[in-house]
Amino acid sequence: MCSISMEINRQVGVLADRKGAVEFVIVGDTHGLFIPSLSRFRLVPGNLRGIRLLHTHLYRENITDDDITDLALLRLDSVTAVYFDPQGNPNGMKTAHLLPPDAESMYAYLPDTDVHRQKTDYEHFIAELDSEIASKTKKLHRIKDKPYALLVGCYRSKNYGEDNMAELKELARSAEMEITDTVIQVKDQIHPKFVIGSGKLKDIVIKAMQTGAEFLVFDNPLTPAQSRSIADFTDLKIIDRPQLILDIFAKRAKTGEGKIRVELAQMKYLLPRLTAKDDALSRLTGGIGGRGPGNTKLEIDKRRVNERIAFLSDKLRQIEKNRVTMRKGRSRNELPVVSIIGYTNAGKSTLLNTLTRSDVYADNLMFATLDTSSKRIRFPEEKDVIITDTVGFIRDLPENLKGAFKSTLEELAEADLLVHVLDVASEGFESRVRSVELILAELGLSDSDKILVLNKIDLLEDFEREYLSTGMVPEGEQPEKYSRIFDVENLIQRYNKVCLVSATDRKTFRELLEMIRLSLFSGGKEVDIDIEGYFGLREYDGNTDTF
């Protein structure tokens, strides 16, 4: 290697496995070399790849930053720089290797510097190092059988970034991911190719490798080109926020209609992201008027996806026709409909369960319930009302999902009353209110009759609940302490109908039930409501005879 490198004045390198077998021979330029794809060498998260790089340095320079980058990003066993004299004889070496994730530094050097007198039993050393790295990485992974992810976001301001990253954490938790770390970058504009810039991306990938993360989850929606660029940069699995939401929806969908809607959205998301390395050669011709080898696998995949999209769209249109028929039947029955809306994980399903004594699945997760449910409650004077739970709203809902669930959301226009449930104990609840209001505006429902329900008051601080009941700050208290609850008060003043509840406590429902009754049955007089007098019946299927 040294003799050839001196003769051609270029770096020469080999990639060898742990038994010394040479897998690649690489010829570079005077300052570096390009490592080919190592995809056929399986990389287990938290382990080394089992391949080491040995290459010449023409000017006796130390291990370079590029060498360390290759070492970390490719999870190489080691990188060795070999030096030689003017006659092309090897006369020095330096070897860098990675360290376990709890070490102060990312890498260290082997003591051997003489090519001819190496004292380290390399095969034994690297096997022990790989075992130690894997063992300490597993200790970071306390929960087995769960994917580990590093979360990334690029934002224009720090405060906005922290709020959005907190929501991304909740989404990852709902997708049953374990988070190893989070990275927030504040920039005026995102990088057109890598979102966060190549230097920052390199640091993030190295951090992910050190902690054994299998996924990089971006809060920023990635274009197909950005997804490919980042995927080419690292072997880690890349997911953006829309794809994460789609994955959660796929797990939560239980009914046939819900599964169809989610699969349709997934197919539309996948189609522009199908790619292949030989895309430019998808059609080859054998001369003028000749025929080439035909379709590549990429074209076949795209055609199959388009056919699946058409099939699912037809099924969905039929379902929507049936839904229109059910709505007409409901209108003939003249039963008033109350739709529960709100941001995801605000407590809508819990409120429905407690209100109607039903058992719809509910959990402290985003999009815990995806499929809509309809129940009935009976008000005084034998008046029945249909209570409908809807899919949760979220900021920047993926367009494919928004389109797939458009007909479901349009049913809100048929509702006589909207009950907007808000988690008043959450941080950044004002932005969640704005997100819901924006979606309602898109549906043309801004002027619909609404009740704002401030849920989870049991999670507020004692002094916050006291302020809401008295409207006064005790003498000597710092007003800054009350800043969040002042925001709640401002929100209350914006709405005509507001009530405070704890969705798990029926005793807090008196004001809500009276507001619903007066909104739907305005001719009725005010009565003293018996909370326990309300009861839920079986699921409503659009026919009054089958409660």
N, C-alpha and C positions, 0 to 999 in steps of 0.2 A: 504493500500500500504506500509506504513512504517513498519508495523508489519511483513508482508510477506518478505519485503526486508531484515530486520534484521535477520529473521529466515534462509533464504537461502543464505545470504551474496552476493546478486546480486542486481543490479539496476532494479527497476520495474517502468514501465511507462504506461500511457494511452494517447491516442489521442482522444480528445473530440471535438464535434462541438460547435457552439455558444449557443446552448440551453442546453449544458451540457451532451448530449447523448454520451456515450462512443462508439467510432468506432473501436478502436484496443486496445488490452492489450499486452504489450511488456515486455519480460524478457530478460535482458542483462547480462553483466558480472560485475566485480567489478568496472570497470572504464567507462563503456558506454553501449549503446544499439543500435541496428540496426533498423532503421525505415523502415517499408515495403513500397511497392509502393503505392503512393497516386493518381494514374492516374484516378481513378473513381471520384475524387474530382476535378471538372473543375477549372482550373486556368486561370483567365482573366488577360492579361498583364496590369500591373499597379495596380492590386488589391491584397489583401491578399487571402489566400486559404480558410479561414473559419474554420480552424482546429488548435487547440493548443495542445502543448505537455506538460504534467506534469509528472515528473519522480523523483525518489529518488536519492540522492547523499549519499554514504555510509560514506564519510570522511569529510562532511560539506564543501567540496570544492566549490569555487565560480562557477558561470556559466562559462563553459569551451569554448575553441575555437571551439571544435566540436559542442557544443550547438549553438553557434552563426552561424556557417556554416550551420547547419540544418535550423536555423531560416531564414537565408537569401536565401539559395538555394531553399528551399521548400516553401518559402513565407508563413511560419506559422504565425498565429495570434500572438502567444507568446510562449516562452519556460520557464517553471517554474521548478526550482530545489527545492525539499522539503527535509528538514533535520529532523532527529529524535534522541531521546536520547537512552541510553543503554537499556531501557525497550521497545523500538520500538514505543514510542509515538511521534507524530510530534511536533517539537518545533522551527521551523523556515522555511522561504521560501525566494526565490528571483525570480523575474519574469522579463525577458528581452523581449522587443518588438521592431519592426522596426520603423524607422522614415521616414517622407516624403523625397523625393529626394533632396530637397534644404537645408536640415539640415546639420550642420557641421559634425555630427557623423552619423553612419549608424543605431545605435540602442541606446536605453535608458532603464532604469529600472523603474518599478512601485514602489511607496513608500511602499507598503505593505510588511512587513516581518514577521507578526504574522499570522499563519494559521487560528487561531480562531477569529481574530479581523481585518478582511479585510474591509477597508473603501472605496475602489474603486468599483464603480458600473461597473464591468468588461464588461457586455454585452453592456451597453451604451458607455463605453470608447472605446471598440474595433470597434464598428460600426462607431463612430465619426472618429477614426484614419483611418479606411479603406476608408472612404469617403474623408478625407483630402489627403491621399496618391493618390487616384484615380484622385482627382481634380487637384493636382499639377502635376501629370504625364501628364494629358491631356493638361495642359498649355505648356508642352514641345513639345507636338504633335500639332503643329500649323496647319498641313494639315490633314484633315480627310480622311478616306477611302484609306490610303496608308500604306503599311507595313513599320514598323520601324526596322532598323537593326543596329547591332554593327559589325564593320569590324575588322577582325583579320588577322595578317600575321606574319610568322616567317621567318627571312632572315639572311643571313650571314654577311651583312653589313648594316649600317644605311642608307647610300645614296641610295643603291639599293632598300632597303625597302621603303624609302620615294617615290621613282619614281613609284614603283609597287603599293603602296597603293593609290597614286594619280590616277592611271589607274583603280584600283578596285573601287574607288569612282565614276568614270565616268561610269563604268559598272553598278554599283548599281543605279545610276541616270537614266541610260538608261532603267533599269528594273523597273523604277518608284518606287524606294525605297527611304525612308527618312533615313538619317544616324544620329544616336544618338551619336556615338563616334567611334574612331578608336584606335586600340592597335597594336603596332609594337614591336615584340620581336627579339632581335639580338642574334643568337646562331649559333655555327658551325654546329650542326646537329639538325634536328627536333626530337621531342619526338616520339618514335615508336608507342605509344598508343594514346596520346592526342595532338600530334603535338607541343604544347607549354608547356607541363608539367602540372601536376595536380594542383599545387599551383597557377600558373598563370591562369589556366582555371577557378579555383574557383573564383579568383578575377574578372575575366572578366564576368562570369555568374552573380555574385552579382551586378556588375556595370550595366549589361544589365537589370536585374530585377528592379534596382532602377530607371532607365530611361524609363522603359516600352517597351524595345526592344522586338520584337517577334522573330527575326532571329539573329543567329550568322553566318556571312558570312566569310568563310576562303579563303584567297588568295591562300593558298597551296592546291593542289589537294589532296583529302582525299581518302585513300584506303577504301574498304568496312569495314574492321575491325576497322579502325579509326573512320569512321562515326558511327558505332554501339557503340563504346566505349564512344564517346562524347555524343551521343543521350541518352545512359544510365545514363550519369552524370547529365543531365539537361533536363527539359521539353521544353526548347526552340527549335525552328526549326533550323536545321543545314543545311547549303548550302555551297558547295565549289565553287571555281572559274569556273571549267568546267560546273557544273550544272547551275550556274548563266548565263553563255554564252548560254547554251542550252535553258534556259527560255526566254532569249532575242530573240533568233532565232525563237522560237515558236510563240512569239508575232508578229514578223516582217514578217514572211513568209506569202505571199499572194497567190501565184500561187499553183496549185495542186502539181507540182513537188517539189517546195520548202517545202511544208507541209509534203510530203512523206519523203524527205531527213531528215528533222528535227525529225519527229516522229521515224524514224529508228534509228537515233543517240540516242534519248531519251530511246528507248527500250534497246539498247545495253548497255547504261549507267546503266539502272535500273536492268538488269538481275542479275549481281553479288551482288547486294545490297538487293535483296529479302531475307528476313530472318524471322525466327519465333522462339519463345522461346523453342518450343518442337521439334527442328530440329533433335535431336538425336533419337526421337521416331517416325520419319516419316514413318518407316515400323516396325510393330510389327507382330510376328508370333506366332501362337498357337501351338508350339511344332514342331518337325521335320516334314518337309513337309506340315505343316499347313499354313493357310492363315490368315493374320491379318486383321485389319480394312480397309486396302487399302490406298489410297493416302490421305495425309493431304492437307489442303488448300494451304500450301506453294508449294507443288509439283504441284498442279493444276495451281497455279499462274505462276510458272516457265514454265510449258508446254504451257500455253496460250501466254506468252510473246514470247517463241520460235516460236510458230505458227505465231504470228503477225510479227515477224522479217522475217520469210521465205516469208510471203505474200507480205510485203513491198519490200523486195529484188527483188522478181519477177517483181513487178510493175516498180521498178526502172530500171531493166535491159531492159524492153520494152521501157521505155522513152529514155534510152541511145541509143538503136537501132535507134529510130526515130531521135535522135540528130545527129547520124553519117550520116544518110541519108540527113539531112538538110545541114550538113557540105560539103557533096559531091556536093550538088546543088550549094552551095555558091562558091565552087572551080570552078565549070563549068562556073559560071557567071563572074569569074575573077575579083571580086570586092575586093580591098584591105581592110583588117580589122585592125583597131587600137583598142587595148584593154586598158582600163584605169584600172590600178591596184594601190594598195597602202594600207597603214595601215587604219584601220577603223577610221572614223570621220576625214579623211584628207581633205575631200571636193570633192570626186570623183563625186558624183551625182550632186552636185552644178555645177561643171565644165561641166558635160555633158549637164545639163539644159541650162546653159548660152551659151555654144558653139553651141548647136543645136536648141535653142529656144523651148525646150520641157518642160514638167512639171512632170518629175519623182519626186516622193516624196523624199525630202531631209530635214534633220533637224540636229541640233547641238547635236547629240546623237551617241553613238557607235552602229553600225549595224542598223542605221535608215532605210537603204534600204538593203534588203537581196536578192531579186530576181533580176536577171540580166536584163538589158535593152539594146536594140540595136537601134541606130538612124543613119541617113545618113546626111552628109554634102557634099556640092559640091564645089570643088576647081576650080580655073581658068582653062580654056580650057575644060570645061564640064567634068571634072574628078570627079567621086563620090567615097566616102570613107564611110565604115561602122564603126561607133564609138560604142564600146561595153563597158558598165559598168560592173564590176565584184564585187563579194562579198568581203568585206573588210578583210584584213589580221589582225592577232593579234598574239602576242607572246604566246607560249605554247597552241596553238589551240588544244582543246580536240581531242584525236585520233579518237573517234567515228565520230565527225564532220568532221575531216580531211578526213576520209574514205568516208563519205557520200557525200562530195562535191568534191571528187577527180576527177570525170569525168568532172565536171564543170571547175575546175582549169586546167585540161588537155587541155581544149579548147584554153588555152593561147598559146599552142604550134602551133595552126593554125593561130595565129595572125601574121600579117606582121610587126607590130610595137607595143611595149609596152610603154605606157605613165605612168610613176611611179609618182604619186602625193604624195607630202610630206607636212605636216603641219609644215612649217618652224618656226612658232611662238610658237610651243608647247615646253614644257620642255622635255628634254631627247629624242629629235628627232633622235639623232644618233642611239640609241638603236632600234628605230622603223625602221630605214633604214636597220639595220642589220637583224631584224626579217623578213622583206620583202625579202631581199637578200637570207636568209636561206631557205625560202619557195620556191623561184625561183630555188635555187640550187637543192632542193629535187625533183623538177619537171623537172630538166635538162634544165632549161631556163636561166642559168647564162650568156650565150653568145648571147642571143637574142638581137636584135636591140632595144635600150631603149632611151627614153628621160626622164630626171629627171625634174619634174615640182615642183618648190618651191612655194607652195601655201600660201595664207594668208599673203602676204607681207604688206597688209594694217594694220595688227596688230603688225608689228614691230615698235620699237621706231624710232623716227625721225633720231637720230644719227646712228642707225643701217642701215637704208635705205641709208643715206648719204654715209656711208662707203662702201656699196655694189656698189654704183655708182662711187665713186672716188678711193676707195682702199687705202685711207689715213686716219690716225688718226690725228685730229687737234692738233696743238702744245699746250702743257700744259695739255692735257687730260690724264687720267690714263688708261694705256693699259688694266688693269683688268676689266674695265667697258665694254670692247669690247670682252671679252673672249668668249661669246656665239656666236657672229657674226663671230669671227675667226673660230669657228667650222663650221659655214656655208660655209666660204670660203674654208676650207680644203675639205669639201664635194663636192663643185663645182669643185675643181681641180681633184677629183677622177673620174668624169664623163666627157665623151666627149661632150655630148649634155645636156645642162642645160639652163632652162629659169625660170624667176620669173614672177608669175602672182598673181592676186587676182581673185578667181573664180567667184566673183560677178560683176566684172568689165570687160566688153568685150574689152575695150580699151587696156588692158594689154595683149591681146592674139596674137598680131601681130607676135612676135618672135616665139611663140609656133606653130602657123599655118604655118609659113614659114619652121620651122624645120620638121613638119609632111610632108609638100609638097615635100621638098627636099629629105626626107628619102624614100618616096614612089615612087616619080616620079623623079628619079635622072637625067633623061635626060632633064628635064625641066629647063628653064632658070629662074633666080631670077627675080621676078616681084614685083611691089609695091602693097602690098595686101590691098584691101578695106575691112576692118573688117565687115562693114555692108553688104557686098556682100555675106557673108556666111549665109546659112539659113538651118534650120532643117526641115526634112520632117516627114511623119508618121512612126510609129514603123516598123522596118524591121523584117519580119518573114521568111526570107530565100528564098523568091521568088522575082526576080527582077520586076515582073509584079505587085506587090502589095505593092509598097511604099505608 
